[in-house]
Amino acid sequence: MTRFYLCLLLFVFCSLTLTAQRSVIVDADTGNEVDDLYALVRILMDPSVEVSALCAAHWQTSHWSVPNSMENSHRLNQQLLGEMGISVPTLRGGEARMYDWGDRARHSAASYEIIRQATERDSVEILVLGALTNVASAVFISPEIAPKLRIYWLGTTMDFESGILKRNDFNALMDPYALDFLLDSDAQMQIMPINTAQAMEIRQDVLKRETGSHPLGAYLLRRWEDHLDGSRNSRTLWDLALVAAFLRPEVATLEVVRTSRDSGDRPIRFYSTINTEEIYRDFFERLLMYQRP
């Protein structure tokens, strides 16, 4: 009888282990481009991951920014959840980049949610698809949480031959101080540079052929057409590269680069290659199988 109960306990333990979900906070400037929604759909429909919070990021310094860009992202986050028929806590982030002096943090619901989770847990994974404002603000407010953060971010350009890191891309320019601050912190950073993610260019007609028959695919295509530059025949779904590499590490290659003294002077992992064909094959397959709960 004792052996029976031991076996039963072992079975229950193994079952719980196998079904345990990986928890992650997702921070996105969803209103900025088309790629954010594709990336969010991919992670929100993955059963192996629990999105514990969906935070809205600003894109206020962009030349095509709209008034209240963070609010625009927040609205689209909630709209997407409605389209997918799922419930995830949505939080507003900072309305603009961090301040220039004094208390430089943007105090927001998103930043305090990051602090709360980091205070209660041993580590917190955060996927950042836009400016680093919300995460950097959380660390600015509570520096002690930095070692607990595992940040996955799309941004910068890395020359892997020379080890030179450039910061003239969109996400970095939305909040340069936030990037500098986190590079100098104890937070672990895993970065998908723009020169790696640029392989994710895809034509609209391919997306229509592969996903247009599904209601969620049709919704994403409407976003493509309704965007400011909706007449484009092809786009680069940058953020989908980061989400895919987070969910399926085998589709990407990581290289450790020690950054220069003005970029933290520490080892940071950068994605150097991605398997674009496999990323899109996986996305199409999962989207077509998706059914609203």
C-alpha positions in Angstrom: 0.0 0.0 0.0 2.8 2.4 0.9 4.5 1.7 -2.5 1.1 2.4 -4.2 0.8 5.9 -2.6 4.4 6.7 -3.4 3.8 5.9 -7.0 0.6 7.9 -7.0 2.4 10.9 -5.5 5.2 10.6 -8.1 2.6 10.5 -10.9 0.9 13.6 -9.6 4.2 15.4 -9.2 5.3 14.5 -12.8 1.9 15.6 -14.2 2.0 18.9 -12.5 5.6 19.5 -13.6 4.8 18.7 -17.2 1.7 21.0 -17.3 3.3 23.8 -15.4 3.2 27.1 -17.4 6.0 29.5 -17.9 4.9 32.9 -16.6 5.9 36.1 -18.5 5.0 39.8 -18.5 4.6 41.2 -22.0 5.3 44.9 -22.6 4.3 46.2 -26.1 3.9 49.4 -28.1 1.1 47.8 -29.9 -0.3 51.0 -31.5 3.0 51.7 -33.2 3.3 49.0 -35.9 1.7 45.9 -37.3 4.2 43.4 -36.0 3.2 43.8 -32.3 -0.2 42.2 -32.8 1.3 39.2 -34.7 3.8 38.7 -31.8 1.1 39.0 -29.2 -1.2 36.5 -30.9 1.7 34.0 -31.0 2.4 34.1 -27.3 -1.2 34.5 -26.2 -2.3 31.3 -28.0 0.6 29.2 -26.7 -0.6 26.8 -23.9 2.9 26.5 -22.4 3.0 30.2 -21.4 0.9 32.3 -19.0 1.0 36.0 -19.8 0.6 37.3 -16.3 0.3 40.9 -17.4 0.0 42.8 -20.8 1.5 46.2 -20.4 1.2 49.1 -22.8 4.2 51.1 -23.9 4.4 54.6 -25.5 6.0 55.5 -28.8 5.7 59.2 -28.2 9.0 60.4 -29.8 8.2 58.7 -33.2 7.7 61.2 -36.1 4.4 59.4 -36.8 3.3 59.2 -33.2 -0.3 59.9 -32.3 -1.5 61.8 -29.2 -1.5 59.5 -26.2 0.4 56.8 -27.9 0.5 54.6 -24.8 -3.2 54.8 -24.5 -3.5 53.8 -28.1 -1.4 50.7 -27.4 -3.5 49.9 -24.3 -6.7 50.1 -26.3 -5.4 47.8 -29.0 -4.1 45.3 -26.3 -7.6 45.1 -24.9 -9.2 44.8 -28.4 -6.9 41.9 -29.3 -7.9 40.0 -26.1 -11.5 40.5 -27.0 -10.9 39.2 -30.5 -9.2 36.1 -29.0 -11.8 35.7 -26.3 -9.3 35.5 -23.5 -8.7 37.5 -20.3 -5.3 38.8 -19.3 -4.6 41.8 -16.9 -3.9 44.9 -19.0 -1.9 47.8 -17.5 -1.1 51.3 -18.6 2.6 52.1 -18.8 4.4 55.5 -18.9 3.0 58.1 -21.2 6.4 59.1 -22.5 10.1 58.4 -22.1 11.8 58.7 -18.7 12.3 62.2 -17.2 15.6 64.1 -17.7 16.5 64.7 -14.1 15.5 64.0 -10.5 13.0 61.1 -10.1 13.4 60.0 -13.7 11.0 57.1 -13.4 7.6 57.1 -15.1 5.4 55.9 -12.3 2.7 53.7 -13.9 0.6 50.7 -13.2 2.9 48.6 -15.5 6.0 49.5 -13.6 4.5 48.8 -10.2 3.2 45.4 -11.5 6.8 44.5 -12.4 7.9 45.6 -9.0 5.1 43.6 -7.3 5.9 40.4 -9.2 9.7 40.7 -8.7 9.1 41.3 -5.0 7.0 38.2 -4.6 9.1 35.8 -6.9 12.6 34.6 -7.3 12.7 35.8 -10.9 10.5 37.5 -13.5 10.7 37.1 -17.2 9.7 40.1 -19.3 9.2 40.4 -23.0 9.7 44.0 -24.2 8.6 44.8 -27.8 9.1 48.5 -27.6 10.7 51.2 -25.5 12.2 50.0 -22.2 10.5 52.8 -20.2 8.3 50.7 -18.0 11.0 48.1 -17.0 13.7 50.7 -16.5 11.3 52.8 -14.4 10.5 49.8 -12.2 14.2 49.3 -11.6 14.8 53.0 -11.0 12.0 53.0 -8.3 13.1 49.7 -6.7 16.8 48.9 -7.7 16.8 45.8 -5.6 14.6 43.9 -8.1 17.2 44.2 -10.9 18.9 40.9 -10.3 15.6 39.1 -10.5 14.6 40.4 -13.9 15.1 38.4 -17.1 14.5 40.8 -19.9 14.0 39.8 -23.5 14.1 42.9 -25.8 14.0 43.8 -29.5 16.4 46.6 -30.2 19.9 47.9 -31.1 22.1 46.7 -33.9 25.0 44.3 -33.1 28.0 43.9 -35.3 29.0 40.4 -34.3 32.4 40.6 -36.0 33.6 43.8 -34.3 31.4 43.6 -31.1 30.1 47.1 -31.8 26.7 47.9 -30.5 24.7 50.7 -32.2 21.6 52.3 -30.7 20.0 54.2 -33.6 17.0 52.0 -34.1 13.4 52.8 -33.3 13.0 51.0 -29.9 16.3 52.4 -28.5 15.5 55.9 -29.6 12.1 55.9 -28.0 13.9 56.0 -24.6 17.7 56.2 -24.8 18.1 56.7 -21.1 16.1 53.6 -20.2 18.4 51.5 -22.4 21.5 53.0 -20.8 20.1 52.6 -17.3 19.3 48.9 -17.8 22.6 48.1 -19.5 24.3 49.5 -16.4 22.0 47.5 -14.1 22.2 43.9 -12.8 19.2 42.9 -14.8 19.8 40.0 -17.2 19.3 41.0 -20.8 18.8 38.9 -23.9 18.5 41.0 -27.0 17.1 40.4 -30.5 19.1 43.0 -32.5 17.4 44.7 -35.5 20.0 43.3 -38.0 19.0 39.8 -37.0 15.2 40.4 -36.9 15.2 42.0 -40.4 15.1 38.5 -41.9 11.4 38.5 -40.9 10.2 40.4 -43.9 7.1 38.9 -45.5 4.7 39.8 -48.2 1.0 40.6 -47.5 -0.2 38.1 -50.2 1.6 35.3 -48.3 -0.1 36.2 -45.1 -3.5 36.3 -46.9 -2.9 32.9 -48.5 -1.8 31.3 -45.3 -4.0 32.9 -42.6 -6.7 34.9 -44.3 -9.3 32.1 -44.0 -9.1 32.2 -40.2 -11.0 35.0 -38.3 -8.0 35.9 -36.3 -5.8 36.0 -39.4 -8.3 38.2 -41.1 -8.3 40.6 -38.1 -4.5 40.9 -38.3 -4.7 41.6 -42.0 -7.2 44.4 -41.3 -4.7 45.9 -39.0 -2.1 45.8 -41.8 -4.5 47.6 -44.1 -5.7 50.2 -41.6 -2.2 51.2 -40.5 -0.8 54.5 -41.5 1.2 52.9 -44.3 -1.3 50.2 -45.1 -0.6 50.2 -48.8 2.7 48.5 -48.3 3.1 45.1 -50.0 5.6 43.7 -47.5 6.6 44.3 -43.9 9.1 43.0 -41.4 7.3 41.4 -38.4 10.2 42.2 -36.1 8.5 41.4 -32.8 7.4 38.0 -33.9 11.1 37.0 -34.1 11.7 37.8 -30.4 8.6 36.0 -29.3 9.4 32.9 -31.4 12.9 32.7 -30.0 11.6 33.1 -26.5 9.1 30.3 -26.9 11.2 28.0 -29.1 14.9 28.6 -28.4 15.9 26.1 -31.2 14.8 28.5 -33.9 17.5 31.0 -33.0 21.2 31.2 -32.2 22.6 33.1 -29.2 26.0 34.7 -28.9 27.5 36.2 -25.8 29.0 39.6 -26.4 30.8 41.6 -23.7 29.6 45.2 -24.3 31.9 48.2 -24.3 32.4 50.4 -21.2 29.7 52.8 -22.3 27.2 50.0 -22.8 27.4 48.3 -19.4 30.8 46.5 -19.8 29.2 43.1 -19.2 28.3 39.9 -21.1 24.9 40.1 -22.8 23.3 37.4 -24.9 22.4 38.5 -28.4 20.4 36.5 -31.0 22.7 36.3 -34.1 20.6 34.2 -36.4 16.9 33.1 -36.7 15.2 30.3 -38.7 12.6 32.5 -40.4 11.1 29.7 -42.4 10.4 27.7 -39.2 9.1 30.7 -37.3 6.5 31.4 -40.0 5.6 27.8 -40.5 5.0 27.4 -36.8 3.0 30.6 -36.6 0.7 29.7 -39.5 0.1 26.2 -38.1 -0.8 27.4 -34.6 -3.0 30.2 -35.8 -5.1 28.0 -38.1 -5.7 25.6 -35.2 -6.6 28.3 -32.8 -10.2 28.4 -31.5 -11.7 30.9 -29.1 -12.2 29.5 -25.6 
